[in-house]
Amino acid sequence: METHPAEPPGSAWRSYVIHAFVVTAAGYALSVLDLSTSAKFAMAAVVVLPACFALASPIRRLPGVRRVL
């Protein structure tokens, strides 16, 4: 099956679509910590990237989501 060149492969596209929600949740969770902004950014980067890809597959299994994502 040939895909359109402008269309990213499966998990990458789904991760891109949900990353705003994951980043926002991580930002709220890290806001209670008394750390520098750089430390919070580093912690968020380490957590958010794998979380987006880990959530991409289960989210696609939800009814009706497969057609959209």
Predicted model as a PDB file, atoms N, CA, C, CB and O in Angstrom, pLDDT in the B-factor column:
MODEL        1                                                                  
ATOM      1  N   MET A   1       0.840  -1.160   0.000  1.00 51.00           N  
ATOM      2  CA  MET A   1       0.000   0.000   0.000  1.00 51.00           C  
ATOM      3  C   MET A   1       0.895   1.236   0.000  1.00 51.00           C  
ATOM      4  CB  MET A   1      -0.961  -0.010   1.210  1.00 51.00           C  
ATOM      5  O   MET A   1       1.797   1.355   0.830  1.00 51.00           O  
ATOM      6  N   GLU A   2       0.652   2.130  -0.906  1.00 52.00           N  
ATOM      7  CA  GLU A   2       1.431   3.348  -1.030  1.00 52.00           C  
ATOM      8  C   GLU A   2       0.770   4.461  -0.229  1.00 52.00           C  
ATOM      9  CB  GLU A   2       1.583   3.754  -2.507  1.00 52.00           C  
ATOM     10  O   GLU A   2      -0.442   4.659  -0.307  1.00 52.00           O  
ATOM     11  N   THR A   3       1.581   5.190   0.543  1.00 53.00           N  
ATOM     12  CA  THR A   3       1.038   6.313   1.305  1.00 53.00           C  
ATOM     13  C   THR A   3       1.462   7.617   0.654  1.00 53.00           C  
ATOM     14  CB  THR A   3       1.504   6.264   2.780  1.00 53.00           C  
ATOM     15  O   THR A   3       2.452   7.679  -0.074  1.00 53.00           O  
ATOM     16  N   HIS A   4       0.708   8.628   0.928  1.00 50.00           N  
ATOM     17  CA  HIS A   4       1.018   9.951   0.409  1.00 50.00           C  
ATOM     18  C   HIS A   4       2.310  10.443   1.080  1.00 50.00           C  
ATOM     19  CB  HIS A   4      -0.171  10.949   0.660  1.00 50.00           C  
ATOM     20  O   HIS A   4       2.452  10.283   2.292  1.00 50.00           O  
ATOM     21  N   PRO A   5       3.257  11.035   0.335  1.00 52.00           N  
ATOM     22  CA  PRO A   5       4.526  11.456   0.925  1.00 52.00           C  
ATOM     23  C   PRO A   5       4.385  12.484   2.036  1.00 52.00           C  
ATOM     24  CB  PRO A   5       5.405  12.008  -0.135  1.00 52.00           C  
ATOM     25  O   PRO A   5       5.254  12.558   2.905  1.00 52.00           O  
ATOM     26  N   ALA A   6       3.339  13.268   2.037  1.00 54.00           N  
ATOM     27  CA  ALA A   6       3.159  14.275   3.082  1.00 54.00           C  
ATOM     28  C   ALA A   6       2.506  13.698   4.335  1.00 54.00           C  
ATOM     29  CB  ALA A   6       2.324  15.426   2.555  1.00 54.00           C  
ATOM     30  O   ALA A   6       2.357  14.400   5.335  1.00 54.00           O  
ATOM     31  N   GLU A   7       2.121  12.445   4.289  1.00 51.00           N  
ATOM     32  CA  GLU A   7       1.448  11.811   5.416  1.00 51.00           C  
ATOM     33  C   GLU A   7       2.466  11.031   6.248  1.00 51.00           C  
ATOM     34  CB  GLU A   7       0.310  10.877   4.926  1.00 51.00           C  
ATOM     35  O   GLU A   7       3.045  10.065   5.752  1.00 51.00           O  
ATOM     36  N   PRO A   8       2.697  11.434   7.512  1.00 55.00           N  
ATOM     37  CA  PRO A   8       3.650  10.704   8.354  1.00 55.00           C  
ATOM     38  C   PRO A   8       3.146   9.295   8.658  1.00 55.00           C  
ATOM     39  CB  PRO A   8       3.901  11.468   9.666  1.00 55.00           C  
ATOM     40  O   PRO A   8       1.937   9.062   8.667  1.00 55.00           O  
ATOM     41  N   PRO A   9       4.045   8.363   8.904  1.00 64.00           N  
ATOM     42  CA  PRO A   9       3.637   6.999   9.246  1.00 64.00           C  
ATOM     43  C   PRO A   9       2.852   6.958  10.561  1.00 64.00           C  
ATOM     44  CB  PRO A   9       4.867   6.091   9.343  1.00 64.00           C  
ATOM     45  O   PRO A   9       3.001   7.831  11.417  1.00 64.00           O  
ATOM     46  N   GLY A  10       2.033   5.953  10.699  1.00 67.00           N  
ATOM     47  CA  GLY A  10       1.093   5.737  11.802  1.00 67.00           C  
ATOM     48  C   GLY A  10       1.374   6.355  13.156  1.00 67.00           C  
ATOM     49  O   GLY A  10       0.766   7.370  13.495  1.00 67.00           O  
ATOM     50  N   SER A  11       2.273   5.780  13.944  1.00 74.00           N  
ATOM     51  CA  SER A  11       2.482   6.239  15.313  1.00 74.00           C  
ATOM     52  C   SER A  11       2.974   7.671  15.385  1.00 74.00           C  
ATOM     53  CB  SER A  11       3.458   5.342  16.009  1.00 74.00           C  
ATOM     54  O   SER A  11       2.617   8.401  16.310  1.00 74.00           O  
ATOM     55  N   ALA A  12       3.782   8.083  14.431  1.00 82.00           N  
ATOM     56  CA  ALA A  12       4.299   9.456  14.459  1.00 82.00           C  
ATOM     57  C   ALA A  12       3.151  10.454  14.331  1.00 82.00           C  
ATOM     58  CB  ALA A  12       5.331   9.676  13.325  1.00 82.00           C  
ATOM     59  O   ALA A  12       3.115  11.451  15.052  1.00 82.00           O  
ATOM     60  N   TRP A  13       2.231  10.198  13.436  1.00 80.00           N  
ATOM     61  CA  TRP A  13       1.101  11.105  13.245  1.00 80.00           C  
ATOM     62  C   TRP A  13       0.211  11.132  14.477  1.00 80.00           C  
ATOM     63  CB  TRP A  13       0.287  10.695  12.017  1.00 80.00           C  
ATOM     64  O   TRP A  13      -0.170  12.205  14.944  1.00 80.00           O  
ATOM     65  N   ARG A  14      -0.124   9.963  15.007  1.00 84.00           N  
ATOM     66  CA  ARG A  14      -0.965   9.907  16.205  1.00 84.00           C  
ATOM     67  C   ARG A  14      -0.285  10.592  17.385  1.00 84.00           C  
ATOM     68  CB  ARG A  14      -1.295   8.452  16.560  1.00 84.00           C  
ATOM     69  O   ARG A  14      -0.942  11.296  18.151  1.00 84.00           O  
ATOM     70  N   SER A  15       1.010  10.398  17.538  1.00 87.00           N  
ATOM     71  CA  SER A  15       1.752  11.039  18.625  1.00 87.00           C  
ATOM     72  C   SER A  15       1.737  12.551  18.474  1.00 87.00           C  
ATOM     73  CB  SER A  15       3.195  10.530  18.666  1.00 87.00           C  
ATOM     74  O   SER A  15       1.609  13.281  19.456  1.00 87.00           O  
ATOM     75  N   TYR A  16       1.868  13.012  17.244  1.00 86.00           N  
ATOM     76  CA  TYR A  16       1.829  14.453  16.983  1.00 86.00           C  
ATOM     77  C   TYR A  16       0.469  15.035  17.367  1.00 86.00           C  
ATOM     78  CB  TYR A  16       2.132  14.742  15.498  1.00 86.00           C  
ATOM     79  O   TYR A  16       0.392  16.122  17.938  1.00 86.00           O  
ATOM     80  N   VAL A  17      -0.579  14.322  17.059  1.00 86.00           N  
ATOM     81  CA  VAL A  17      -1.930  14.827  17.332  1.00 86.00           C  
ATOM     82  C   VAL A  17      -2.196  14.900  18.837  1.00 86.00           C  
ATOM     83  CB  VAL A  17      -2.985  13.931  16.652  1.00 86.00           C  
ATOM     84  O   VAL A  17      -2.845  15.841  19.295  1.00 86.00           O  
ATOM     85  N   ILE A  18      -1.716  13.939  19.609  1.00 88.00           N  
ATOM     86  CA  ILE A  18      -2.020  13.914  21.047  1.00 88.00           C  
ATOM     87  C   ILE A  18      -0.973  14.616  21.898  1.00 88.00           C  
ATOM     88  CB  ILE A  18      -2.158  12.492  21.514  1.00 88.00           C  
ATOM     89  O   ILE A  18      -1.184  14.786  23.098  1.00 88.00           O  
ATOM     90  N   HIS A  19       0.157  15.033  21.315  1.00 90.00           N  
ATOM     91  CA  HIS A  19       1.235  15.560  22.147  1.00 90.00           C  
ATOM     92  C   HIS A  19       0.843  16.832  22.902  1.00 90.00           C  
ATOM     93  CB  HIS A  19       2.445  15.836  21.292  1.00 90.00           C  
ATOM     94  O   HIS A  19       1.335  17.050  24.009  1.00 90.00           O  
ATOM     95  N   ALA A  20      -0.002  17.656  22.356  1.00 92.00           N  
ATOM     96  CA  ALA A  20      -0.391  18.888  23.063  1.00 92.00           C  
ATOM     97  C   ALA A  20      -1.082  18.576  24.390  1.00 92.00           C  
ATOM     98  CB  ALA A  20      -1.321  19.741  22.180  1.00 92.00           C  
ATOM     99  O   ALA A  20      -0.853  19.251  25.394  1.00 92.00           O  
ATOM    100  N   PHE A  21      -1.915  17.563  24.382  1.00 93.00           N  
ATOM    101  CA  PHE A  21      -2.605  17.178  25.619  1.00 93.00           C  
ATOM    102  C   PHE A  21      -1.628  16.601  26.639  1.00 93.00           C  
ATOM    103  CB  PHE A  21      -3.712  16.158  25.319  1.00 93.00           C  
ATOM    104  O   PHE A  21      -1.738  16.877  27.833  1.00 93.00           O  
ATOM    105  N   VAL A  22      -0.677  15.803  26.170  1.00 93.00           N  
ATOM    106  CA  VAL A  22       0.304  15.184  27.068  1.00 93.00           C  
ATOM    107  C   VAL A  22       1.252  16.242  27.624  1.00 93.00           C  
ATOM    108  CB  VAL A  22       1.102  14.082  26.331  1.00 93.00           C  
ATOM    109  O   VAL A  22       1.579  16.217  28.810  1.00 93.00           O  
ATOM    110  N   VAL A  23       1.694  17.165  26.780  1.00 93.00           N  
ATOM    111  CA  VAL A  23       2.585  18.238  27.238  1.00 93.00           C  
ATOM    112  C   VAL A  23       1.881  19.120  28.267  1.00 93.00           C  
ATOM    113  CB  VAL A  23       3.063  19.093  26.043  1.00 93.00           C  
ATOM    114  O   VAL A  23       2.481  19.504  29.272  1.00 93.00           O  
ATOM    115  N   THR A  24       0.627  19.438  28.021  1.00 94.00           N  
ATOM    116  CA  THR A  24      -0.136  20.261  28.965  1.00 94.00           C  
ATOM    117  C   THR A  24      -0.288  19.556  30.309  1.00 94.00           C  
ATOM    118  CB  THR A  24      -1.519  20.596  28.388  1.00 94.00           C  
ATOM    119  O   THR A  24      -0.110  20.174  31.359  1.00 94.00           O  
ATOM    120  N   ALA A  25      -0.612  18.280  30.279  1.00 94.00           N  
ATOM    121  CA  ALA A  25      -0.753  17.516  31.519  1.00 94.00           C  
ATOM    122  C   ALA A  25       0.577  17.448  32.277  1.00 94.00           C  
ATOM    123  CB  ALA A  25      -1.264  16.094  31.215  1.00 94.00           C  
ATOM    124  O   ALA A  25       0.604  17.589  33.499  1.00 94.00           O  
ATOM    125  N   ALA A  26       1.664  17.236  31.559  1.00 94.00           N  
ATOM    126  CA  ALA A  26       2.979  17.189  32.199  1.00 94.00           C  
ATOM    127  C   ALA A  26       3.334  18.552  32.788  1.00 94.00           C  
ATOM    128  CB  ALA A  26       4.058  16.744  31.190  1.00 94.00           C  
ATOM    129  O   ALA A  26       3.900  18.627  33.878  1.00 94.00           O  
ATOM    130  N   GLY A  27       3.008  19.622  32.078  1.00 93.00           N  
ATOM    131  CA  GLY A  27       3.283  20.962  32.587  1.00 93.00           C  
ATOM    132  C   GLY A  27       2.541  21.243  33.882  1.00 93.00           C  
ATOM    133  O   GLY A  27       3.114  21.791  34.823  1.00 93.00           O  
ATOM    134  N   TYR A  28       1.278  20.872  33.934  1.00 95.00           N  
ATOM    135  CA  TYR A  28       0.516  21.047  35.175  1.00 95.00           C  
ATOM    136  C   TYR A  28       1.084  20.183  36.293  1.00 95.00           C  
ATOM    137  CB  TYR A  28      -0.962  20.707  34.949  1.00 95.00           C  
ATOM    138  O   TYR A  28       1.177  20.631  37.436  1.00 95.00           O  
ATOM    139  N   ALA A  29       1.457  18.967  35.980  1.00 94.00           N  
ATOM    140  CA  ALA A  29       2.006  18.073  37.005  1.00 94.00           C  
ATOM    141  C   ALA A  29       3.345  18.588  37.537  1.00 94.00           C  
ATOM    142  CB  ALA A  29       2.179  16.657  36.437  1.00 94.00           C  
ATOM    143  O   ALA A  29       3.625  18.476  38.731  1.00 94.00           O  
ATOM    144  N   LEU A  30       4.158  19.143  36.667  1.00 94.00           N  
ATOM    145  CA  LEU A  30       5.477  19.632  37.087  1.00 94.00           C  
ATOM    146  C   LEU A  30       5.419  21.016  37.720  1.00 94.00           C  
ATOM    147  CB  LEU A  30       6.416  19.663  35.903  1.00 94.00           C  
ATOM    148  O   LEU A  30       6.388  21.445  38.347  1.00 94.00           O  
ATOM    149  N   SER A  31       4.313  21.714  37.570  1.00 93.00           N  
ATOM    150  CA  SER A  31       4.218  23.077  38.103  1.00 93.00           C  
ATOM    151  C   SER A  31       4.272  23.124  39.627  1.00 93.00           C  
ATOM    152  CB  SER A  31       2.940  23.725  37.627  1.00 93.00           C  
ATOM    153  O   SER A  31       4.618  24.159  40.198  1.00 93.00           O  
ATOM    154  N   VAL A  32       3.942  22.039  40.284  1.00 95.00           N  
ATOM    155  CA  VAL A  32       3.960  22.023  41.746  1.00 95.00           C  
ATOM    156  C   VAL A  32       5.362  21.799  42.308  1.00 95.00           C  
ATOM    157  CB  VAL A  32       3.027  20.946  42.262  1.00 95.00           C  
ATOM    158  O   VAL A  32       5.588  21.992  43.503  1.00 95.00           O  
ATOM    159  N   LEU A  33       6.298  21.397  41.460  1.00 93.00           N  
ATOM    160  CA  LEU A  33       7.660  21.160  41.927  1.00 93.00           C  
ATOM    161  C   LEU A  33       8.434  22.466  42.016  1.00 93.00           C  
ATOM    162  CB  LEU A  33       8.382  20.180  41.000  1.00 93.00           C  
ATOM    163  O   LEU A  33       8.258  23.364  41.193  1.00 93.00           O  
ATOM    164  N   ASP A  34       9.288  22.561  43.018  1.00 94.00           N  
ATOM    165  CA  ASP A  34      10.114  23.759  43.202  1.00 94.00           C  
ATOM    166  C   ASP A  34      11.476  23.524  42.547  1.00 94.00           C  
ATOM    167  CB  ASP A  34      10.279  24.106  44.723  1.00 94.00           C  
ATOM    168  O   ASP A  34      12.489  23.351  43.224  1.00 94.00           O  
ATOM    169  N   LEU A  35      11.472  23.522  41.213  1.00 94.00           N  
ATOM    170  CA  LEU A  35      12.692  23.315  40.437  1.00 94.00           C  
ATOM    171  C   LEU A  35      12.827  24.426  39.410  1.00 94.00           C  
ATOM    172  CB  LEU A  35      12.685  21.927  39.745  1.00 94.00           C  
ATOM    173  O   LEU A  35      11.878  25.163  39.143  1.00 94.00           O  
ATOM    174  N   SER A  36      14.014  24.534  38.842  1.00 95.00           N  
ATOM    175  CA  SER A  36      14.211  25.529  37.787  1.00 95.00           C  
ATOM    176  C   SER A  36      13.424  25.128  36.540  1.00 95.00           C  
ATOM    177  CB  SER A  36      15.719  25.684  37.451  1.00 95.00           C  
ATOM    178  O   SER A  36      13.046  23.970  36.366  1.00 95.00           O  
ATOM    179  N   THR A  37      13.194  26.105  35.693  1.00 94.00           N  
ATOM    180  CA  THR A  37      12.467  25.853  34.455  1.00 94.00           C  
ATOM    181  C   THR A  37      13.219  24.855  33.582  1.00 94.00           C  
ATOM    182  CB  THR A  37      12.240  27.160  33.690  1.00 94.00           C  
ATOM    183  O   THR A  37      12.601  24.008  32.937  1.00 94.00           O  
ATOM    184  N   SER A  38      14.533  24.947  33.557  1.00 95.00           N  
ATOM    185  CA  SER A  38      15.348  24.015  32.761  1.00 95.00           C  
ATOM    186  C   SER A  38      15.206  22.580  33.260  1.00 95.00           C  
ATOM    187  CB  SER A  38      16.823  24.432  32.798  1.00 95.00           C  
ATOM    188  O   SER A  38      15.128  21.646  32.463  1.00 95.00           O  
ATOM    189  N   ALA A  39      15.173  22.410  34.566  1.00 95.00           N  
ATOM    190  CA  ALA A  39      15.017  21.076  35.136  1.00 95.00           C  
ATOM    191  C   ALA A  39      13.635  20.509  34.810  1.00 95.00           C  
ATOM    192  CB  ALA A  39      15.233  21.113  36.657  1.00 95.00           C  
ATOM    193  O   ALA A  39      13.500  19.330  34.484  1.00 95.00           O  
ATOM    194  N   LYS A  40      12.619  21.357  34.900  1.00 94.00           N  
ATOM    195  CA  LYS A  40      11.268  20.909  34.567  1.00 94.00           C  
ATOM    196  C   LYS A  40      11.163  20.544  33.090  1.00 94.00           C  
ATOM    197  CB  LYS A  40      10.244  21.995  34.917  1.00 94.00           C  
ATOM    198  O   LYS A  40      10.516  19.560  32.733  1.00 94.00           O  
ATOM    199  N   PHE A  41      11.802  21.342  32.232  1.00 94.00           N  
ATOM    200  CA  PHE A  41      11.798  21.041  30.799  1.00 94.00           C  
ATOM    201  C   PHE A  41      12.461  19.690  30.527  1.00 94.00           C  
ATOM    202  CB  PHE A  41      12.518  22.156  30.012  1.00 94.00           C  
ATOM    203  O   PHE A  41      11.944  18.879  29.759  1.00 94.00           O  
ATOM    204  N   ALA A  42      13.606  19.456  31.162  1.00 95.00           N  
ATOM    205  CA  ALA A  42      14.310  18.185  30.961  1.00 95.00           C  
ATOM    206  C   ALA A  42      13.466  17.004  31.426  1.00 95.00           C  
ATOM    207  CB  ALA A  42      15.650  18.193  31.706  1.00 95.00           C  
ATOM    208  O   ALA A  42      13.396  15.976  30.753  1.00 95.00           O  
ATOM    209  N   MET A  43      12.831  17.159  32.576  1.00 94.00           N  
ATOM    210  CA  MET A  43      11.977  16.083  33.084  1.00 94.00           C  
ATOM    211  C   MET A  43      10.792  15.850  32.155  1.00 94.00           C  
ATOM    212  CB  MET A  43      11.481  16.411  34.501  1.00 94.00           C  
ATOM    213  O   MET A  43      10.437  14.706  31.875  1.00 94.00           O  
ATOM    214  N   ALA A  44      10.186  16.924  31.682  1.00 93.00           N  
ATOM    215  CA  ALA A  44       9.038  16.799  30.783  1.00 93.00           C  
ATOM    216  C   ALA A  44       9.455  16.127  29.477  1.00 93.00           C  
ATOM    217  CB  ALA A  44       8.418  18.183  30.497  1.00 93.00           C  
ATOM    218  O   ALA A  44       8.738  15.265  28.971  1.00 93.00           O  
ATOM    219  N   ALA A  45      10.597  16.509  28.933  1.00 92.00           N  
ATOM    220  CA  ALA A  45      11.051  15.921  27.667  1.00 92.00           C  
ATOM    221  C   ALA A  45      11.266  14.420  27.796  1.00 92.00           C  
ATOM    222  CB  ALA A  45      12.345  16.592  27.201  1.00 92.00           C  
ATOM    223  O   ALA A  45      10.923  13.653  26.897  1.00 92.00           O  
ATOM    224  N   VAL A  46      11.833  14.013  28.918  1.00 94.00           N  
ATOM    225  CA  VAL A  46      12.092  12.588  29.130  1.00 94.00           C  
ATOM    226  C   VAL A  46      10.795  11.798  29.298  1.00 94.00           C  
ATOM    227  CB  VAL A  46      12.984  12.391  30.355  1.00 94.00           C  
ATOM    228  O   VAL A  46      10.725  10.632  28.911  1.00 94.00           O  
ATOM    229  N   VAL A  47       9.785  12.417  29.864  1.00 92.00           N  
ATOM    230  CA  VAL A  47       8.517  11.732  30.124  1.00 92.00           C  
ATOM    231  C   VAL A  47       7.550  11.838  28.936  1.00 92.00           C  
ATOM    232  CB  VAL A  47       7.862  12.310  31.379  1.00 92.00           C  
ATOM    233  O   VAL A  47       6.898  10.858  28.577  1.00 92.00           O  
ATOM    234  N   VAL A  48       7.460  13.011  28.338  1.00 93.00           N  
ATOM    235  CA  VAL A  48       6.433  13.278  27.329  1.00 93.00           C  
ATOM    236  C   VAL A  48       6.661  12.500  26.034  1.00 93.00           C  
ATOM    237  CB  VAL A  48       6.386  14.760  27.025  1.00 93.00           C  
ATOM    238  O   VAL A  48       5.713  11.938  25.485  1.00 93.00           O  
ATOM    239  N   LEU A  49       7.878  12.456  25.543  1.00 90.00           N  
ATOM    240  CA  LEU A  49       8.134  11.774  24.275  1.00 90.00           C  
ATOM    241  C   LEU A  49       7.732  10.303  24.324  1.00 90.00           C  
ATOM    242  CB  LEU A  49       9.603  11.892  23.908  1.00 90.00           C  
ATOM    243  O   LEU A  49       6.967   9.864  23.466  1.00 90.00           O  
ATOM    244  N   PRO A  50       8.218   9.519  25.297  1.00 91.00           N  
ATOM    245  CA  PRO A  50       7.759   8.126  25.343  1.00 91.00           C  
ATOM    246  C   PRO A  50       6.268   7.989  25.640  1.00 91.00           C  
ATOM    247  CB  PRO A  50       8.542   7.370  26.383  1.00 91.00           C  
ATOM    248  O   PRO A  50       5.615   7.069  25.147  1.00 91.00           O  
ATOM    249  N   ALA A  51       5.729   8.907  26.448  1.00 92.00           N  
ATOM    250  CA  ALA A  51       4.302   8.833  26.779  1.00 92.00           C  
ATOM    251  C   ALA A  51       3.437   9.024  25.545  1.00 92.00           C  
ATOM    252  CB  ALA A  51       3.943   9.881  27.831  1.00 92.00           C  
ATOM    253  O   ALA A  51       2.424   8.342  25.390  1.00 92.00           O  
ATOM    254  N   CYS A  52       3.818   9.932  24.672  1.00 90.00           N  
ATOM    255  CA  CYS A  52       3.037  10.163  23.448  1.00 90.00           C  
ATOM    256  C   CYS A  52       2.997   8.912  22.578  1.00 90.00           C  
ATOM    257  CB  CYS A  52       3.623  11.338  22.649  1.00 90.00           C  
ATOM    258  O   CYS A  52       1.936   8.528  22.086  1.00 90.00           O  
ATOM    259  N   PHE A  53       4.145   8.280  22.388  1.00 87.00           N  
ATOM    260  CA  PHE A  53       4.173   7.074  21.564  1.00 87.00           C  
ATOM    261  C   PHE A  53       3.490   5.902  22.268  1.00 87.00           C  
ATOM    262  CB  PHE A  53       5.616   6.708  21.215  1.00 87.00           C  
ATOM    263  O   PHE A  53       2.870   5.064  21.615  1.00 87.00           O  
ATOM    264  N   ALA A  54       3.601   5.840  23.603  1.00 89.00           N  
ATOM    265  CA  ALA A  54       2.943   4.757  24.344  1.00 89.00           C  
ATOM    266  C   ALA A  54       1.419   4.896  24.305  1.00 89.00           C  
ATOM    267  CB  ALA A  54       3.428   4.740  25.802  1.00 89.00           C  
ATOM    268  O   ALA A  54       0.710   3.890  24.289  1.00 89.00           O  
ATOM    269  N   LEU A  55       0.912   6.121  24.288  1.00 88.00           N  
ATOM    270  CA  LEU A  55      -0.534   6.349  24.260  1.00 88.00           C  
ATOM    271  C   LEU A  55      -1.120   6.287  22.857  1.00 88.00           C  
ATOM    272  CB  LEU A  55      -0.852   7.686  24.872  1.00 88.00           C  
ATOM    273  O   LEU A  55      -2.328   6.100  22.706  1.00 88.00           O  
ATOM    274  N   ALA A  56      -0.296   6.438  21.834  1.00 84.00           N  
ATOM    275  CA  ALA A  56      -0.796   6.504  20.458  1.00 84.00           C  
ATOM    276  C   ALA A  56      -1.527   5.232  20.043  1.00 84.00           C  
ATOM    277  CB  ALA A  56       0.353   6.765  19.501  1.00 84.00           C  
ATOM    278  O   ALA A  56      -2.598   5.304  19.440  1.00 84.00           O  
ATOM    279  N   SER A  57      -0.972   4.090  20.353  1.00 80.00           N  
ATOM    280  CA  SER A  57      -1.582   2.827  19.930  1.00 80.00           C  
ATOM    281  C   SER A  57      -2.893   2.531  20.665  1.00 80.00           C  
ATOM    282  CB  SER A  57      -0.605   1.685  20.152  1.00 80.00           C  
ATOM    283  O   SER A  57      -3.888   2.211  20.014  1.00 80.00           O  
ATOM    284  N   PRO A  58      -2.928   2.629  22.007  1.00 85.00           N  
ATOM    285  CA  PRO A  58      -4.206   2.367  22.690  1.00 85.00           C  
ATOM    286  C   PRO A  58      -5.313   3.353  22.293  1.00 85.00           C  
ATOM    287  CB  PRO A  58      -4.003   2.421  24.196  1.00 85.00           C  
ATOM    288  O   PRO A  58      -6.480   2.972  22.210  1.00 85.00           O  
ATOM    289  N   ILE A  59      -4.955   4.601  22.051  1.00 82.00           N  
ATOM    290  CA  ILE A  59      -5.971   5.585  21.669  1.00 82.00           C  
ATOM    291  C   ILE A  59      -6.582   5.220  20.320  1.00 82.00           C  
ATOM    292  CB  ILE A  59      -5.364   7.004  21.616  1.00 82.00           C  
ATOM    293  O   ILE A  59      -7.778   5.417  20.107  1.00 82.00           O  
ATOM    294  N   ARG A  60      -5.779   4.698  19.422  1.00 79.00           N  
ATOM    295  CA  ARG A  60      -6.298   4.323  18.103  1.00 79.00           C  
ATOM    296  C   ARG A  60      -7.311   3.191  18.195  1.00 79.00           C  
ATOM    297  CB  ARG A  60      -5.155   3.917  17.183  1.00 79.00           C  
ATOM    298  O   ARG A  60      -8.169   3.056  17.323  1.00 79.00           O  
ATOM    299  N   ARG A  61      -7.220   2.383  19.236  1.00 81.00           N  
ATOM    300  CA  ARG A  61      -8.147   1.253  19.394  1.00 81.00           C  
ATOM    301  C   ARG A  61      -9.531   1.673  19.879  1.00 81.00           C  
ATOM    302  CB  ARG A  61      -7.568   0.248  20.360  1.00 81.00           C  
ATOM    303  O   ARG A  61     -10.454   0.858  19.887  1.00 81.00           O  
ATOM    304  N   LEU A  62      -9.688   2.933  20.285  1.00 81.00           N  
ATOM    305  CA  LEU A  62     -10.999   3.407  20.724  1.00 81.00           C  
ATOM    306  C   LEU A  62     -11.967   3.405  19.535  1.00 81.00           C  
ATOM    307  CB  LEU A  62     -10.891   4.833  21.347  1.00 81.00           C  
ATOM    308  O   LEU A  62     -11.569   3.701  18.408  1.00 81.00           O  
ATOM    309  N   PRO A  63     -13.221   3.076  19.786  1.00 82.00           N  
ATOM    310  CA  PRO A  63     -14.186   3.047  18.699  1.00 82.00           C  
ATOM    311  C   PRO A  63     -14.304   4.404  17.989  1.00 82.00           C  
ATOM    312  CB  PRO A  63     -15.543   2.620  19.230  1.00 82.00           C  
ATOM    313  O   PRO A  63     -14.460   5.441  18.633  1.00 82.00           O  
ATOM    314  N   GLY A  64     -14.229   4.377  16.679  1.00 79.00           N  
ATOM    315  CA  GLY A  64     -14.387   5.579  15.889  1.00 79.00           C  
ATOM    316  C   GLY A  64     -13.109   6.384  15.673  1.00 79.00           C  
ATOM    317  O   GLY A  64     -13.060   7.222  14.773  1.00 79.00           O  
ATOM    318  N   VAL A  65     -12.093   6.152  16.467  1.00 74.00           N  
ATOM    319  CA  VAL A  65     -10.861   6.929  16.367  1.00 74.00           C  
ATOM    320  C   VAL A  65     -10.015   6.457  15.194  1.00 74.00           C  
ATOM    321  CB  VAL A  65     -10.059   6.833  17.668  1.00 74.00           C  
ATOM    322  O   VAL A  65      -9.284   7.252  14.604  1.00 74.00           O  
ATOM    323  N   ARG A  66     -10.100   5.204  14.854  1.00 70.00           N  
ATOM    324  CA  ARG A  66      -9.258   4.654  13.786  1.00 70.00           C  
ATOM    325  C   ARG A  66      -9.460   5.401  12.466  1.00 70.00           C  
ATOM    326  CB  ARG A  66      -9.559   3.165  13.591  1.00 70.00           C  
ATOM    327  O   ARG A  66      -8.506   5.591  11.712  1.00 70.00           O  
ATOM    328  N   ARG A  67     -10.687   5.822  12.184  1.00 71.00           N  
ATOM    329  CA  ARG A  67     -10.943   6.566  10.934  1.00 71.00           C  
ATOM    330  C   ARG A  67     -10.312   7.947  10.945  1.00 71.00           C  
ATOM    331  CB  ARG A  67     -12.439   6.700  10.698  1.00 71.00           C  
ATOM    332  O   ARG A  67      -9.918   8.461   9.898  1.00 71.00           O  
ATOM    333  N   VAL A  68     -10.213   8.551  12.125  1.00 70.00           N  
ATOM    334  CA  VAL A  68      -9.675   9.897  12.252  1.00 70.00           C  
ATOM    335  C   VAL A  68      -8.151   9.881  12.342  1.00 70.00           C  
ATOM    336  CB  VAL A  68     -10.266  10.586  13.477  1.00 70.00           C  
ATOM    337  O   VAL A  68      -7.476  10.680  11.692  1.00 70.00           O  
ATOM    338  N   LEU A  69      -7.620   8.977  13.143  1.00 62.00           N  
ATOM    339  CA  LEU A  69      -6.177   8.885  13.318  1.00 62.00           C  
ATOM    340  C   LEU A  69      -5.657   7.662  12.611  1.00 62.00           C  
ATOM    341  CB  LEU A  69      -5.801   8.847  14.801  1.00 62.00           C  
ATOM    342  O   LEU A  69      -4.455   7.398  12.636  1.00 62.00           O  
TER     343      LEU A  69                                                      
ENDMDL                                                                          
END                                                                             
